[in-house]
């Protein structure tokens, strides 16, 4: 299961599940240094940072945005 | 004719020189981008369809999130659309206001509590201009919004600080973002000062203290009658300096009832109270509509008394509430230690444990002396 951190507020990470459902996870349960936009996956009950997926999505979204800019 | 033309040309050169001088004097290179799209800066004709006069700002109750509809002389602008699960709330509200076309759709910054509903809104209505900050996000909600923009063949405008745009007889100046804020998405928020006649509104998404500091340094006018309080009243925004520069009569906070983040924060509310601003909160009074006729403001559906109620900071109020004394004769409620409560006749005196909000919902009035 993949999670994307939408935002971090008051020690809570508001994450988007693959289904689009928003879930609130305590920041302390996430990898240290987790940032908004990070893609995470759950393995054996713990959240892991997926650096490759994060970079891939960041680049894809940047390209999509750039194509739309006047 | 020729002299007239030459005169015009001369004026243009003078204007250009003045702009150049300003840039040199302020040393703010970003202002150079404020050369203003002249097409949008020129007042647009309304084709005589001025069925509706005046301006209305609708702070739509979308729970924990932001969504503001601005209506000026039959022209519409939507700033944010709450979480994705609020899409229908926003669409239905817009339809009820007679919206068919949105002149502007602004996604202040890519967090889901601001842009979540925009995919649906963009697909539902005709949209002329979409404005976004030049900062991407990785969520599917963000991608869905970009896909909707692409599907409708709309181009994205990245507004630059200093630029001005028209909405009916109103105009708005972009006051933020003033620079690259890296990965702080809140600070990327598109901020604007909307002016209609002598009345003005400032809306800056979730801009935090760094962005507020840059707005102060920018020299743009910030004074406004209404401030849409940044970041749902979080203490990460609303620095005393920024608040003083805006000095609004009304501070509007868009936040959800009993939200998980404690918004609005006590520090922010204390600051507003100290400054004497009237606070209006969507979690307490639902959707807030402020109308302007160009000279004064009117809060729709709110009499002065209710406004004052909304303006009070409520501390220590929990889900279970606290003790109040109700005077069943006058319909007022008091704090247990209120002088006036002590004089209530026994038969009219009732102890109530709960929240202030529950009492107000029951049609009871807070005592003006103890201000429960």
Interface residues (C-beta under 8 A of the other chain):
Chain A: X4 X6 X7 X9 X10 X12 X14 X16 X18 X20 X22 X24 X35 X36 X37 X38 X39 X54 X57 X58 X60 X61 X62 X64 X65 X67 X68 X69 X70
Chain B: X83 X84 X111 X112 X113 X132 X134 X136 X137 X138 X139 X140 X141 X142 X143 X146 X147 X149 X150 X154 X155 X156 X157 X158 X183 X185 X234 X260 X261 X262
